[in-house]
Amino acid sequence: MDNSNQGETDEPISSGSDYSDFLVVCKAAARAAGEVLKDGMGKAPVTEKSPGDFVTQADIASQETIEAMIHTSFPTHGFLGEENQSADDKPNQLVDSEFCWVVDPLDGTTNYIHQLRSFSVSIALLHRGKIVAGIVYDPLLDEMYAASLGGGATLNEAPIRVSQCTNIDQSLLVCSFSTNVQQDSIELKRFTNILCNTQSTIRRLGSAALNLAYVACGRLDGYWATSLKLWDMAAGTLILTEAGGVIEHIDAKPLQLDDPQFVAANNPRLLSQVSKWMQV
């Protein structure tokens, strides 16, 4: 995508440091997309993009709704959605542009197909490669998690903070696996390391965006994943850190958006305890 025409004429802020105004459009787009998902639940046709990787007509309609609303307000901004054609080829071209919206129109598609009530809409805004605004919206519970850089994190407009758990043996953790995880994979080695060497309780819930939001609001204490895409975790990462949480690469390095393998937790002490068992 040619970003040379991305100027400042459609930026609703003048200081360049207060990104909260973007959340107005973010939230409106998420709510509209949520209505699309609710209307299509149990009815939307399903196709398989690759083995075990499904998409419904509701995913596509949700993304089209979000993109139309964003480009109405910000016509020159970049847009990267999971259901873009050849989306896998675009992140590196877009994330460092002036403004780029990164969208998962339905995070938790398998849950959605089975009418399991745990899925979300995820919308993030990147400014010159930095996540500066984001929402994760659960349309069935009408829960809107939101954050702007430096502005804190909220759930339905009320401030949220991470939990106070500092002991892995008392923690509630969540993890994600790749679609086609293998028996001898490093993913399962990490899982069994935690399972067999700690007393933590572990869940696999099906929506990466909600996982991060749940750590942010204290429902979960930590989360690790190694098979995500940028759109799965961009908004949730900002919500987590603005709520006081921490996140790093699975190899205990700083997190890079072009390599979204990570351990996230409510505080550095718990992060280090979880990260210890990731090093296999």
C-alpha positions as CSV (number, residue, x, y, z in Angstrom):
1,M,0.0,0.0,0.0
2,D,1.2,3.4,-0.9
3,N,1.2,5.5,2.2
4,S,2.6,8.7,0.6
5,N,-0.9,10.4,0.7
6,Q,-1.4,9.9,4.4
7,G,-1.5,13.4,5.8
8,E,-2.9,14.9,8.9
9,T,-6.1,16.3,7.5
10,D,-8.3,13.5,8.9
11,E,-6.6,13.3,12.3
12,P,-9.1,14.5,14.9
13,I,-6.3,15.6,17.4
14,S,-3.8,18.4,17.2
15,S,-1.3,17.4,19.8
16,G,-0.4,14.0,18.4
17,S,-0.2,12.6,21.9
18,D,-3.9,12.2,22.9
19,Y,-5.3,9.3,21.1
20,S,-8.5,8.9,23.0
21,D,-10.6,10.6,20.4
22,F,-10.0,7.7,18.0
23,L,-11.9,5.5,20.4
24,V,-15.2,7.2,19.5
25,V,-15.0,5.7,16.0
26,C,-13.5,2.5,17.3
27,K,-16.4,1.8,19.7
28,A,-19.0,2.7,17.2
29,A,-17.5,0.4,14.6
30,A,-17.3,-2.4,17.1
31,R,-20.9,-2.1,18.2
32,A,-22.1,-2.0,14.6
33,A,-20.0,-5.1,13.8
34,G,-21.3,-6.8,16.9
35,E,-24.8,-6.4,15.6
36,V,-23.8,-8.1,12.4
37,L,-22.3,-11.0,14.4
38,K,-25.4,-11.4,16.6
39,D,-27.7,-11.4,13.5
40,G,-25.6,-14.0,11.8
41,M,-25.0,-16.3,14.7
42,G,-26.2,-19.8,13.9
43,K,-27.1,-18.8,10.3
44,A,-23.9,-17.5,8.6
45,P,-22.5,-19.9,6.0
46,V,-19.1,-21.4,6.9
47,T,-16.1,-22.1,4.7
48,E,-12.6,-23.5,5.5
49,K,-9.7,-21.2,4.6
50,S,-7.2,-24.0,5.5
51,P,-7.4,-27.2,7.5
52,G,-9.0,-26.2,10.8
53,D,-9.1,-22.5,10.0
54,F,-12.7,-21.5,9.4
55,V,-14.4,-18.3,8.2
56,T,-18.1,-17.4,8.1
57,Q,-20.0,-14.9,6.1
58,A,-20.4,-13.0,9.4
59,D,-16.6,-12.5,9.7
60,I,-16.6,-10.9,6.2
61,A,-19.7,-8.8,6.8
62,S,-18.4,-7.6,10.2
63,Q,-15.1,-6.6,8.6
64,E,-16.8,-4.7,5.8
65,T,-18.9,-2.8,8.3
66,I,-15.8,-1.8,10.3
67,E,-13.8,-0.8,7.3
68,A,-16.6,1.3,5.9
69,M,-17.1,3.2,9.1
70,I,-13.3,3.8,9.7
71,H,-12.7,5.0,6.1
72,T,-15.7,7.3,6.4
73,S,-13.9,9.1,9.2
74,F,-10.3,8.5,8.2
75,P,-10.2,7.9,4.4
76,T,-6.4,8.0,4.1
77,H,-5.6,5.6,6.9
78,G,-4.3,2.1,6.2
79,F,-6.5,-0.8,7.0
80,L,-5.4,-4.4,7.8
81,G,-8.1,-6.9,8.5
82,E,-7.9,-10.6,9.0
83,E,-10.3,-11.2,6.1
84,N,-8.3,-9.0,3.7
85,Q,-7.3,-10.9,0.6
86,S,-3.6,-11.9,1.1
87,A,-3.7,-10.4,4.6
88,D,-0.7,-12.4,5.6
89,D,1.5,-10.5,3.1
90,K,0.5,-7.0,4.4
91,P,1.4,-6.5,8.0
92,N,5.1,-5.5,7.5
93,Q,4.0,-3.1,4.8
94,L,1.4,-1.3,6.9
95,V,2.4,-1.3,10.6
96,D,5.0,1.3,10.2
97,S,2.8,3.7,8.2
98,E,1.5,6.9,9.6
99,F,-1.9,5.4,10.7
100,C,-3.1,1.9,10.2
101,W,-6.1,0.2,11.7
102,V,-5.6,-3.5,12.5
103,V,-8.9,-5.5,12.8
104,D,-10.1,-8.9,13.7
105,P,-13.8,-8.7,12.9
106,L,-14.5,-12.0,14.7
107,D,-12.0,-13.4,17.1
108,G,-13.1,-16.8,18.2
109,T,-14.7,-18.0,15.0
110,T,-14.8,-21.7,16.1
111,N,-16.7,-20.7,19.2
112,Y,-19.0,-18.6,17.1
113,I,-19.7,-21.4,14.7
114,H,-20.7,-23.7,17.6
115,Q,-22.7,-20.9,19.2
116,L,-20.4,-20.9,22.2
117,R,-20.8,-17.5,23.8
118,S,-17.2,-16.4,23.8
119,F,-16.0,-14.3,20.9
120,S,-15.2,-10.7,20.2
121,V,-14.5,-7.9,17.8
122,S,-10.9,-6.5,18.0
123,I,-9.9,-3.1,16.6
124,A,-6.6,-1.4,17.1
125,L,-4.9,1.8,15.7
126,L,-1.2,1.9,15.0
127,H,0.5,5.2,14.7
128,R,4.0,4.8,13.1
129,G,4.2,1.2,14.2
130,K,3.0,1.8,17.8
131,I,-0.3,0.7,19.2
132,V,-2.1,3.8,20.3
133,A,-5.8,2.9,20.6
134,G,-7.8,-0.2,20.8
135,I,-11.0,-1.9,21.8
136,V,-12.1,-5.5,22.4
137,Y,-15.8,-5.9,22.3
138,D,-17.9,-8.9,23.4
139,P,-21.3,-8.2,21.7
140,L,-23.2,-10.9,23.6
141,L,-22.3,-9.6,27.0
142,D,-22.1,-6.0,25.7
143,E,-18.7,-5.6,27.3
144,M,-16.5,-2.9,25.7
145,Y,-12.8,-3.0,26.8
146,A,-11.0,0.1,25.6
147,A,-7.6,1.8,25.9
148,S,-5.6,4.7,24.5
149,L,-1.9,5.1,24.9
150,G,-1.3,6.9,28.2
151,G,-5.0,7.1,28.9
152,G,-5.6,3.9,30.9
153,A,-8.0,1.1,30.2
154,T,-11.7,0.8,30.8
155,L,-14.5,-1.7,30.7
156,N,-17.8,-0.1,29.8
157,E,-16.2,3.3,30.6
158,A,-15.1,2.2,34.2
159,P,-11.4,2.0,34.9
160,I,-9.9,-1.5,35.1
161,R,-6.7,-2.9,36.7
162,V,-5.0,-6.3,36.7
163,S,-5.2,-8.7,39.6
164,Q,-2.8,-8.8,42.5
165,C,-1.8,-12.4,42.2
166,T,2.0,-12.9,42.4
167,N,2.2,-16.7,42.9
168,I,1.9,-19.0,39.9
169,D,0.6,-21.8,42.2
170,Q,-2.4,-19.6,42.9
171,S,-2.9,-18.2,39.4
172,L,-5.6,-18.7,36.8
173,L,-3.8,-18.9,33.4
174,V,-5.0,-19.2,29.8
175,C,-3.2,-20.4,26.7
176,S,-3.6,-20.7,23.0
177,F,-2.5,-23.5,20.7
178,S,-2.1,-23.5,16.9
179,T,-4.9,-25.0,14.8
180,N,-3.0,-28.2,14.0
181,V,-0.8,-28.6,17.1
182,Q,1.4,-31.7,16.9
183,Q,2.0,-34.2,19.7
184,D,5.7,-33.5,19.9
185,S,5.4,-29.7,19.5
186,I,7.1,-27.2,21.6
187,E,3.6,-25.8,22.3
188,L,2.6,-28.9,24.2
189,K,6.0,-29.1,26.0
190,R,5.3,-25.6,27.4
191,F,1.8,-26.6,28.4
192,T,2.9,-29.7,30.2
193,N,5.8,-27.8,31.9
194,I,3.2,-25.5,33.5
195,L,0.7,-28.3,34.2
196,C,3.1,-30.7,35.8
197,N,5.4,-28.3,37.6
198,T,3.0,-25.8,39.1
199,Q,-0.4,-25.7,40.8
200,S,-1.8,-23.1,38.5
201,T,-5.2,-23.6,36.8
202,I,-5.1,-23.4,33.0
203,R,-7.9,-22.7,30.5
204,R,-8.1,-22.6,26.7
205,L,-11.0,-20.2,25.9
206,G,-10.8,-19.6,22.2
207,S,-10.5,-15.8,21.8
208,A,-7.1,-14.3,22.1
209,A,-8.4,-10.7,22.3
210,L,-10.7,-11.6,25.2
211,N,-7.9,-13.5,26.9
212,L,-5.8,-10.3,27.0
213,A,-8.8,-8.3,28.1
214,Y,-9.6,-10.7,30.9
215,V,-6.0,-10.4,32.2
216,A,-6.4,-6.6,32.0
217,C,-9.5,-6.6,34.2
218,G,-8.3,-9.3,36.7
219,R,-10.5,-12.2,35.6
220,L,-7.3,-14.0,34.5
221,D,-3.7,-13.6,35.8
222,G,-1.7,-14.6,32.8
223,Y,-1.7,-15.7,29.2
224,W,0.7,-17.2,26.7
225,A,0.4,-17.8,22.9
226,T,2.7,-18.6,20.1
227,S,0.4,-19.0,17.0
228,L,-1.3,-15.6,16.7
229,K,-1.4,-12.9,14.1
230,L,-1.1,-9.2,14.7
231,W,-4.9,-8.6,14.5
232,D,-5.5,-11.2,17.2
233,M,-3.5,-9.3,19.9
234,A,-2.9,-5.7,18.9
235,A,-5.8,-4.1,20.8
236,G,-5.7,-6.5,23.7
237,T,-2.0,-5.8,24.2
238,L,-2.6,-2.1,24.7
239,I,-5.6,-2.7,27.0
240,L,-3.4,-5.1,29.1
241,T,-0.5,-2.7,29.5
242,E,-2.7,0.3,30.1
243,A,-4.4,-1.7,32.9
244,G,-1.0,-2.3,34.5
245,G,-0.1,-5.6,33.0
246,V,3.1,-6.7,31.3
247,I,4.0,-8.6,28.2
248,E,7.1,-9.9,26.6
249,H,8.2,-12.3,23.8
250,I,8.0,-16.0,24.6
251,D,11.8,-16.1,24.6
252,A,11.9,-13.4,27.4
253,K,12.8,-10.6,24.9
254,P,10.9,-7.4,24.2
255,L,7.8,-8.1,22.3
256,Q,7.8,-7.4,18.5
257,L,4.6,-6.9,16.7
258,D,5.9,-8.8,13.6
259,D,6.5,-11.8,15.8
260,P,3.5,-12.0,18.2
261,Q,4.6,-14.9,20.4
262,F,4.3,-13.8,24.0
263,V,3.8,-14.3,27.7
264,A,1.5,-11.8,29.3
265,A,0.7,-11.4,33.0
266,N,-0.6,-9.0,35.6
267,N,2.8,-8.1,37.0
268,P,6.5,-8.8,36.4
269,R,6.8,-11.3,39.3
270,L,4.2,-13.6,37.9
271,L,5.4,-13.0,34.3
272,S,8.9,-14.3,35.3
273,Q,7.4,-17.4,36.9
274,V,5.3,-18.3,33.8
275,S,8.2,-17.4,31.4
276,K,10.5,-19.8,33.2
277,W,8.4,-22.7,32.0
278,M,8.3,-21.4,28.5
279,Q,12.0,-21.8,28.0
280,V,12.2,-25.4,26.5
